[in-house]
């Protein structure tokens, strides 16, 4: 019998998962995928928004502001890179300047600090590669960048270290309740729990409807992106937005926490919750729209394109509440932008709802908030030499583009959940994230996974179950 079962292992689910392990009790997180963070969490803009954009009085406004404040300390605890690089909302017309003033005033009402409206000269001093047609900008000092999948994986790892359990490849197909909840998984396994938290992202409406009266619908909103080489990442320091529209925050240009450049996304509502295709037409439109911000990006330096789906609800705000007709069933749904930015605060909000619903909580005196993680290239020479003396695998570079060592890959494999894949290692310590996108290191990573887990090479997948890279030996 579990105290709480969380359905969904994206950034929202894992934030709640780790927060619950700060208390005594049994908590399990289940997900239909073979790893955490592989849905919306791994494919977004990777921005911790300052919080000036949401409508005053909404959960988005409240929790974005609170989450932004909490993010930095959590990243420090979990040894995850986090940078307050600040953001600029650029104005290219008198109408844009009016809208920027509205955003500024909205941000002040919400309580965002560090907001400033700056003129053309100041914008170009801060970002010389911005289009000379710029008239001014809203500068938000508290905007930040992070790696969302590394952050989510760290939350999950820390939660497991503190006694939580994760079940992957476990789709929830049935939920019943008498005194407690009974959850049937696709494997046939049945779990029992006193409470359920529905953090199922794109499928949150479907999970809700398994036991509750229909209250909301989740509409997938697709966004496509370019990822450019680090040669382009050096062009800009800040996250650059165009003035927002009804469909979103527009085409952005931002450096990533690891030094690349991301350009995108577009915003298209679709029906298929699994449609992650990119199209030449959409990407060309993004490229054309980005020219408004700058014409200095060399798109020939693109190393990857990708698409992500955002879980937009028909309510227009986050849905964080106990179901009206099923006590103990908590929804954390509709987590479109600023879902990532709000995640730490959303977790606290859910804990409060669980307590109000009757969950008995007692502090876990043995909770360990920190996490050990080695990023070899961030060590000084003395630290590197000392580490190599203890473990020679840290002296072998496997990924030349990102300078990732064999020791880091082995560490990531043994910290992972379930059947680790090549892309799972990639998300944890970055081999394959560089310019060659794994063409050099991919086979070696596959070999290391097989060796460390005592498996045959043909058993190692690229990502999802069945995505085999090899089918047999040729000689």
C-alpha positions as CSV (number, residue, x, y, z in Angstrom):
1,X,0.0,0.0,0.0
2,X,1.4,3.4,-1.1
3,X,0.5,6.7,0.6
4,X,0.8,8.6,-2.7
5,X,1.1,7.4,-6.3
6,X,2.1,10.0,-8.9
7,X,1.1,9.4,-12.5
8,X,3.6,11.1,-14.9
9,X,7.4,11.5,-14.6
10,X,8.0,14.8,-16.3
11,X,9.3,17.9,-14.5
12,X,5.9,18.4,-12.7
13,X,5.7,14.8,-11.5
14,X,9.3,14.5,-10.4
15,X,9.1,17.9,-8.6
16,X,6.2,16.5,-6.6
17,X,8.0,13.1,-6.2
18,X,11.1,14.7,-4.6
19,X,9.1,17.0,-2.4
20,X,7.1,14.1,-1.0
21,X,10.3,12.2,-0.1
22,X,11.0,15.0,2.4
23,X,8.3,13.3,4.5
24,X,8.0,9.8,5.9
25,X,5.6,7.7,3.8
26,X,5.6,5.5,0.7
27,X,5.5,7.4,-2.6
28,X,5.7,5.8,-6.1
29,X,5.8,7.6,-9.5
30,X,4.7,5.7,-12.5
31,X,5.1,6.5,-16.2
32,X,4.2,4.9,-19.5
33,X,7.7,5.7,-21.0
34,X,11.0,3.9,-20.3
35,X,12.6,6.9,-18.7
36,X,11.7,10.1,-16.9
37,X,11.6,13.5,-18.7
38,X,10.9,12.1,-22.2
39,X,7.7,13.9,-23.0
40,X,7.1,17.7,-23.0
41,X,10.0,18.1,-20.4
42,X,12.8,17.1,-22.8
43,X,11.5,19.3,-25.7
44,X,10.9,22.8,-24.7
45,X,12.7,26.2,-24.7
46,X,14.6,25.4,-21.4
47,X,13.7,28.8,-19.9
48,X,12.9,29.8,-16.4
49,X,10.7,32.7,-17.1
50,X,10.8,35.9,-15.0
51,X,7.0,35.9,-14.7
52,X,5.8,39.2,-16.1
53,X,3.6,37.6,-18.8
54,X,0.8,35.6,-17.1
55,X,-2.5,37.3,-16.3
56,X,-2.7,38.8,-12.8
57,X,-4.6,36.6,-10.4
58,X,-4.0,33.3,-12.2
59,X,-2.1,30.3,-10.9
60,X,0.4,30.8,-13.7
61,X,1.2,34.3,-12.4
62,X,1.5,33.2,-8.7
63,X,3.5,30.0,-9.3
64,X,5.8,31.3,-12.0
65,X,7.0,34.0,-9.7
66,X,7.4,31.6,-6.7
67,X,9.0,28.9,-8.9
68,X,11.5,31.3,-10.4
69,X,12.7,32.2,-6.9
70,X,13.0,28.5,-5.8
71,X,14.7,27.2,-8.9
72,X,18.3,28.4,-8.2
73,X,18.6,26.8,-4.8
74,X,17.3,23.5,-6.0
75,X,19.7,23.5,-8.9
76,X,22.6,24.2,-6.4
77,X,21.5,21.3,-4.2
78,X,21.3,18.9,-7.1
79,X,24.4,20.1,-8.9
80,X,22.5,21.2,-12.0
81,X,23.8,24.2,-14.1
82,X,21.5,27.2,-13.8
83,X,22.2,30.7,-15.1
84,X,20.3,34.0,-14.6
85,X,21.1,35.3,-18.0
86,X,18.1,37.7,-18.1
87,X,15.6,38.1,-20.9
88,X,14.7,40.9,-23.4
89,X,11.3,41.3,-25.0
90,X,12.1,43.3,-28.1
91,X,10.0,46.0,-29.6
92,X,10.1,46.8,-33.3
93,X,7.2,49.2,-33.6
94,X,5.3,51.8,-31.6
95,X,2.6,49.2,-30.9
96,X,5.3,46.8,-29.6
97,X,6.5,49.6,-27.2
98,X,2.9,50.0,-25.9
99,X,2.7,46.2,-25.3
100,X,6.0,46.2,-23.6
101,X,4.8,48.8,-21.2
102,X,1.8,46.7,-20.5
103,X,4.0,43.7,-19.8
104,X,6.1,45.8,-17.5
105,X,3.0,47.0,-15.5
106,X,1.6,43.5,-15.4
107,X,4.9,42.2,-14.0
108,X,5.0,44.8,-11.3
109,X,1.4,43.9,-10.2
110,X,2.5,40.2,-10.0
111,X,5.5,41.2,-8.0
112,X,8.3,40.5,-10.4
113,X,11.5,42.3,-9.5
114,X,14.3,43.5,-11.7
115,X,12.1,44.8,-14.6
116,X,13.2,47.7,-16.7
117,X,12.2,49.3,-20.0
118,X,15.3,50.1,-22.0
119,X,15.9,52.1,-25.1
120,X,17.5,51.1,-28.5
121,X,21.0,52.2,-27.5
122,X,20.9,50.1,-24.3
123,X,19.6,47.0,-26.2
124,X,22.3,47.2,-28.7
125,X,25.0,47.7,-26.0
126,X,23.7,44.5,-24.3
127,X,23.2,42.5,-27.5
128,X,25.1,44.0,-30.6
129,X,23.7,41.2,-32.9
130,X,20.1,42.2,-32.5
131,X,18.5,43.9,-35.5
132,X,19.2,47.6,-35.8
133,X,15.5,48.1,-36.3
134,X,14.8,47.5,-32.6
135,X,13.3,50.4,-30.8
136,X,13.6,49.2,-27.2
137,X,12.9,46.3,-24.9
138,X,11.6,45.0,-21.6
139,X,14.6,43.8,-19.7
140,X,13.9,41.1,-17.0
141,X,17.0,40.4,-14.9
142,X,15.6,37.3,-13.2
143,X,15.0,35.3,-16.4
144,X,17.2,32.2,-16.5
145,X,18.1,29.1,-18.5
146,X,18.5,25.5,-17.3
147,X,18.6,22.0,-18.8
148,X,15.0,20.7,-18.1
149,X,15.7,17.0,-18.7
150,X,18.9,17.1,-16.5
151,X,17.0,18.9,-13.8
152,X,14.2,16.4,-14.0
153,X,16.5,13.4,-13.9
154,X,18.3,14.9,-10.9
155,X,15.0,15.3,-9.1
156,X,14.0,11.7,-9.8
157,X,17.4,10.4,-8.7
158,X,17.3,12.3,-5.5
159,X,13.8,11.1,-4.8
160,X,14.8,7.5,-5.2
161,X,17.8,8.1,-2.9
162,X,15.4,9.3,-0.3
163,X,13.2,6.2,-0.5
164,X,10.8,6.9,-3.4
165,X,10.1,4.3,-6.1
166,X,9.8,4.7,-9.8
167,X,7.9,2.3,-12.1
168,X,8.5,2.9,-15.9
169,X,6.9,1.3,-18.9
170,X,3.8,1.3,-16.8
171,X,0.7,2.8,-18.5
172,X,-2.2,3.3,-16.2
173,X,-5.2,1.6,-17.8
174,X,-7.7,1.5,-15.0
175,X,-8.4,3.3,-11.7
176,X,-10.9,2.2,-9.1
177,X,-11.7,3.2,-5.6
178,X,-13.3,1.8,-2.5
179,X,-11.6,2.7,0.7
180,X,-8.3,3.2,-1.3
181,X,-7.4,3.6,-4.9
182,X,-6.6,0.5,-7.0
183,X,-4.6,1.3,-10.1
184,X,-4.2,-1.3,-12.9
185,X,-1.1,-1.0,-15.1
186,X,-0.6,-2.2,-18.6
187,X,1.7,-5.0,-17.3
188,X,-1.2,-6.3,-15.3
189,X,0.3,-5.2,-12.0
190,X,-2.1,-3.6,-9.5
191,X,-1.1,-0.9,-7.2
192,X,-2.9,0.4,-4.2
193,X,-2.7,3.9,-2.7
194,X,-4.4,6.3,-0.4
195,X,-3.9,9.3,-2.8
196,X,-3.3,9.8,-6.5
197,X,-1.6,12.8,-8.1
198,X,-2.3,13.1,-11.8
199,X,0.7,14.8,-13.5
200,X,0.3,12.9,-16.8
201,X,0.9,15.9,-19.0
202,X,-0.6,15.5,-22.4
203,X,-2.7,12.5,-21.1
204,X,-3.8,14.2,-17.9
205,X,-7.4,14.5,-19.2
206,X,-7.5,10.8,-20.1
207,X,-6.1,9.8,-16.6
208,X,-8.6,12.1,-14.9
209,X,-11.5,10.6,-16.9
210,X,-10.6,7.0,-15.8
211,X,-12.3,7.6,-12.4
212,X,-13.6,11.2,-12.3
213,X,-16.3,13.1,-14.1
214,X,-14.9,15.0,-17.1
215,X,-13.8,18.5,-16.1
216,X,-11.2,19.5,-18.7
217,X,-9.6,18.7,-22.0
218,X,-5.9,18.8,-22.9
219,X,-5.1,20.1,-26.4
220,X,-1.6,19.3,-27.7
221,X,0.2,22.4,-29.0
222,X,3.2,21.6,-31.2
223,X,6.3,23.8,-31.3
224,X,9.3,23.2,-33.6
225,X,12.9,24.3,-32.9
226,X,16.3,24.7,-34.4
227,X,19.4,23.8,-32.3
228,X,22.5,25.5,-33.5
229,X,26.2,24.8,-32.9
230,X,28.1,26.6,-30.2
231,X,29.6,28.9,-32.8
232,X,26.1,30.5,-32.9
233,X,25.6,30.3,-29.1
234,X,28.2,32.9,-28.7
235,X,26.1,35.5,-30.6
236,X,23.8,36.3,-27.6
237,X,23.9,36.3,-23.8
238,X,20.3,36.9,-23.1
239,X,17.0,35.2,-24.0
240,X,15.4,37.2,-26.7
241,X,11.7,37.3,-27.1
242,X,9.5,39.1,-29.7
243,X,6.3,40.6,-28.3
244,X,3.9,37.8,-27.3
245,X,0.7,36.9,-29.2
246,X,-2.5,35.0,-28.2
247,X,-0.7,31.7,-29.3
248,X,2.3,32.2,-27.1
249,X,5.5,34.1,-26.5
250,X,6.5,34.1,-30.2
251,X,9.7,33.0,-31.8
252,X,12.6,33.3,-29.4
253,X,16.3,33.2,-29.7
254,X,18.2,32.0,-26.7
255,X,21.6,30.5,-25.7
256,X,21.3,27.2,-23.9
257,X,22.9,26.4,-20.6
258,X,25.5,24.4,-22.4
259,X,26.4,27.1,-25.0
260,X,24.3,26.2,-28.0
261,X,21.6,28.4,-29.6
262,X,17.9,27.5,-29.8
263,X,15.5,29.3,-32.2
264,X,11.8,28.6,-32.1
265,X,9.1,27.6,-31.5
266,X,6.0,28.0,-33.7
267,X,2.7,27.1,-32.1
268,X,0.2,24.8,-33.8
269,X,-2.7,23.1,-32.0
270,X,-3.0,19.5,-33.2
271,X,-5.0,16.4,-32.2
272,X,-2.4,13.7,-32.2
273,X,-0.6,13.5,-28.7
274,X,2.3,11.6,-30.3
275,X,3.0,13.8,-33.3
276,X,6.6,15.0,-33.0
277,X,7.3,15.4,-36.7
278,X,9.1,18.5,-37.9
279,X,8.3,19.9,-41.3
280,X,10.4,22.0,-43.7
281,X,7.6,24.5,-44.1
282,X,7.3,25.1,-40.3
283,X,11.1,25.4,-39.9
284,X,11.4,27.8,-42.8
285,X,8.7,29.9,-41.2
286,X,10.6,30.0,-37.9
287,X,13.7,31.0,-39.7
288,X,11.9,33.8,-41.5
289,X,10.3,35.0,-38.2
290,X,13.7,35.0,-36.5
291,X,15.0,37.5,-39.0
292,X,12.9,40.1,-37.2
293,X,15.1,39.6,-34.1
294,X,18.4,39.2,-36.0
295,X,19.9,38.5,-39.4
296,X,23.2,37.3,-37.9
297,X,22.4,33.7,-37.3
298,X,24.0,31.2,-39.7
299,X,21.3,28.5,-40.0
300,X,23.8,26.4,-41.9
301,X,25.3,25.7,-38.4
302,X,22.1,23.9,-37.3
303,X,23.0,20.6,-35.8
304,X,19.4,19.4,-35.0
305,X,15.8,20.2,-35.3
306,X,13.1,18.9,-32.9
307,X,9.4,19.3,-32.0
308,X,7.8,19.3,-28.5
309,X,4.2,19.2,-27.5
310,X,2.7,21.4,-24.8
311,X,-0.3,20.4,-22.7
312,X,-2.7,23.3,-23.2
313,X,-6.0,23.0,-21.3
314,X,-9.3,24.4,-22.4
315,X,-9.4,26.4,-19.1
316,X,-6.4,28.6,-20.0
317,X,-4.7,28.2,-16.6
318,X,-2.9,25.6,-14.6
319,X,-5.3,23.0,-13.1
320,X,-4.2,22.2,-9.6
321,X,-7.0,20.9,-7.5
322,X,-8.7,17.9,-5.9
323,X,-11.3,16.3,-8.1
324,X,-14.8,17.4,-7.2
325,X,-16.3,13.9,-7.2
326,X,-13.3,11.8,-6.1
327,X,-11.7,12.6,-2.8
328,X,-7.9,12.1,-2.7
329,X,-7.5,12.5,-6.5
330,X,-5.3,15.5,-7.2
331,X,-4.9,17.0,-10.7
332,X,-1.8,18.8,-11.7
333,X,-2.7,19.4,-15.3
334,X,-2.6,21.9,-18.2
335,X,1.1,22.6,-17.6
336,X,1.9,24.7,-20.7
337,X,4.5,27.5,-20.4
338,X,5.4,28.6,-17.7
339,X,5.1,25.0,-16.4
340,X,8.9,24.4,-16.2
341,X,9.4,27.7,-14.4
342,X,6.6,27.0,-12.0
343,X,7.4,23.4,-11.2
344,X,9.0,23.9,-7.8
345,X,6.1,26.0,-6.6
346,X,3.5,23.6,-8.2
347,X,5.0,20.8,-6.1
348,X,4.5,22.8,-2.9
349,X,0.9,23.6,-4.0
350,X,0.2,19.9,-4.5
351,X,1.6,18.9,-1.1
352,X,-0.7,21.5,0.5
353,X,-3.7,20.0,-1.3
354,X,-2.7,16.5,-0.2
355,X,-2.4,17.7,3.4
356,X,-5.8,19.4,3.2
357,X,-7.3,16.2,1.8
358,X,-6.0,14.3,4.9
359,X,-2.5,13.0,4.1
360,X,-0.6,12.6,7.4
361,X,2.9,13.9,6.9
362,X,5.9,13.8,9.2
363,X,9.3,15.2,8.2
364,X,11.9,12.7,6.9
365,X,14.8,13.4,9.3
366,X,17.1,11.4,7.0
367,X,16.3,13.4,3.8
368,X,19.4,14.1,1.7
369,X,18.9,17.2,-0.4
370,X,22.1,17.1,-2.3
371,X,23.3,14.8,-5.1
372,X,26.8,13.8,-6.2
373,X,27.5,14.3,-9.9
374,X,30.8,14.6,-11.7
375,X,31.2,16.9,-14.7
376,X,34.8,16.2,-15.6
377,X,35.5,19.2,-17.8
378,X,34.4,21.6,-15.0
379,X,37.1,20.3,-12.6
380,X,40.4,22.0,-12.3
381,X,43.6,20.2,-13.4
382,X,44.5,19.0,-9.9
383,X,41.0,17.6,-9.4
384,X,41.0,15.9,-12.8
385,X,44.4,14.2,-12.1
386,X,43.3,13.1,-8.7
387,X,40.1,11.6,-10.1
388,X,41.9,9.8,-12.9
389,X,44.3,8.2,-10.4
390,X,41.3,6.8,-8.5
391,X,39.4,5.7,-11.7
392,X,41.2,5.6,-15.1
393,X,37.9,5.7,-17.0
394,X,37.8,9.4,-16.4
395,X,40.9,9.7,-18.4
396,X,39.2,8.4,-21.6
397,X,37.2,10.9,-23.7
398,X,34.3,9.2,-25.5
399,X,32.4,12.2,-26.9
400,X,34.9,14.5,-28.5
401,X,32.4,17.3,-29.2
402,X,31.3,17.7,-25.6
403,X,34.5,16.2,-24.0
404,X,32.5,13.6,-22.1
405,X,34.5,10.8,-20.4
406,X,33.9,7.1,-20.0
407,X,33.7,7.6,-16.3
408,X,30.8,10.0,-16.6
409,X,28.9,7.6,-18.9
410,X,29.4,4.7,-16.5
411,X,28.2,6.8,-13.6
412,X,25.1,7.8,-15.5
413,X,24.3,4.2,-16.5
414,X,24.4,3.0,-12.9
415,X,22.3,5.9,-11.6
416,X,19.6,5.4,-14.1
417,X,16.2,3.8,-13.9
418,X,15.0,0.8,-15.9
419,X,16.6,-0.1,-19.2
420,X,18.9,2.8,-20.0
421,X,19.1,3.7,-23.6
422,X,21.6,5.6,-25.7
423,X,19.4,8.7,-25.6
424,X,19.0,8.2,-21.8
425,X,22.7,8.4,-21.4
426,X,22.7,11.4,-23.7
427,X,20.2,13.3,-21.5
428,X,22.2,12.5,-18.4
429,X,25.7,13.5,-19.3
430,X,25.6,14.8,-23.0
431,X,27.5,12.3,-25.2
432,X,25.9,12.9,-28.6
433,X,24.7,16.4,-27.9
434,X,27.5,18.1,-29.9
435,X,28.1,19.0,-33.5
436,X,28.3,15.4,-34.8
437,X,25.2,14.4,-32.9
438,X,26.6,11.1,-31.8
439,X,28.0,9.8,-35.1
440,X,31.4,9.2,-33.5
441,X,30.5,8.4,-29.9
442,X,27.1,6.7,-30.3
443,X,28.4,3.2,-31.1
444,X,30.9,3.5,-28.2
445,X,28.1,4.6,-25.8
446,X,26.1,1.6,-26.9
447,X,29.0,-0.7,-26.3
448,X,29.6,0.7,-22.8
449,X,25.9,0.3,-21.8
450,X,26.0,-3.3,-23.0
451,X,29.2,-4.0,-21.1
452,X,28.1,-2.3,-17.8
453,X,24.7,-4.0,-17.8
454,X,26.0,-7.3,-19.1
455,X,23.8,-7.3,-22.1
456,X,24.2,-8.1,-25.8
457,X,24.7,-5.1,-28.1
458,X,21.6,-5.9,-30.0
459,X,19.5,-5.4,-26.8
460,X,20.5,-1.7,-26.5
461,X,17.9,0.7,-27.8
462,X,18.2,4.3,-29.0
463,X,15.2,5.5,-27.0
464,X,11.7,3.9,-26.7
465,X,11.2,0.1,-26.4
466,X,11.8,-1.5,-29.7
467,X,14.0,1.2,-31.1
468,X,16.9,-1.2,-31.7
469,X,20.0,0.0,-33.3
470,X,21.4,-3.4,-34.3
471,X,19.6,-6.5,-35.3
472,X,22.5,-9.0,-35.4
473,X,26.1,-9.6,-36.3
474,X,27.3,-9.5,-39.9
475,X,30.6,-11.1,-39.2
